[in-house]
Amino acid sequence: SSAASDVYKRQVHGQYQKNYNNLQARGSNAFKLDFDSTKIGQLTEAEGYLCSKTLKPLSNPADSVRCPYDHSTYERSEAGKLCSTCEMCKIGEETVGLVLRE
């Protein structure tokens, strides 16, 4: 039984490795991030946030707004718009629990 388990693990590992290699070969920089990677390690959590819509650093992280469902972070100007991550909630709304409406 442990021999069968070892064979299965090798097969699964091989499949994951194949998928990983395919993704690496086709990788691209489809999204241009306006982010200074030389500051990694020096940033506090608030300073490291990107706007989930524009993918740019937040101009004022303390004044950002979040999606009440998935906590994606946005610039204040995005408040009241539909969250681009979950596409279910209005950005910046305060909720007590999840409320779904049609």
N, C-alpha and C positions, 0 to 999 in steps of 0.2 A: 504494500500500500504506500509506503514512503517512496518506493522507486517510482510509482505512478505519479505521486505528488511532485517529485523532482522533475520528471518529464514534463508535466503540466507547467511547472514554474519556468522551465527553460523555454517552452513554447510561448508562454505569455510574455516573458522577457524579450524573446526574439521579435514578437509582433510589436511590442512597444518600441523597441530599438528601431525597427523598420519605419514605423510611423514618425518617430522623432527625426530620423535621418531625412525622410521626405519633407518634413516641415522645415528643417534647417536648410535644405537645398532650395526650397521655394520661398524662403523668407524674404521679406521686403520691408521697407520703411514707408508703408502706405500712409502713415500719419506722421506729420512733422510736429514734434513736440518742442515748444519753446521752453526748454528746461536746461539749466546749467548743471550737467552731471558732475562737474568738478566739486560741487558743494555737497554731494552725498556724504552723509556722516556729520556734517556741520549743521544741517537743517533741523529745526524742531518740527513736530508734526504739523503745526499750523502753517509754517512757512513752506512746507513741501506739497501743499495741496494744489492740484490743477483743477480748473473749472471743467466739469464733466461734459460740457457742451463744446467749449472752444479749445480745450486741451492746452490752455495757457495758464501760467501761474496766476493765482488770485492776486489782484492788485491790493486788496485789503482783507486777508484771511479772517480777521475778527468780525468783519461785516458780511461774511458769506452766508448763504442759505442752503438748506439741505432738503432732500427728498424725505418725507416722513416714513417711507417704506424701506428704501434700501440705503439711505443716508449718503447718496451721491452729493457732492459738494458743488455749488454753483456761485457765480457772481450774483450780487443782490439784484442786478437788472433782469435776471432770469426768474425772479419770484413770480408765482402765479401761473407760470407756463408748465406744460406737461414734462415730466422727467424723461430725459432721453435714454436713461438706462433701463428703467422698468416699464416705462410708458403706461403707468397706471395712476400716478398721483401728481398733484400740483406741487411744484417746488415751493418750499418755505411755509407750507401750511402746518399748523400745530394740530396734532390729533391725539386722541386717547384711544389707542388700539387701532386696528385697521377697519376702515369703513369703505365698503364697496358700493358704488352706485352705478346705475345704467345711464 
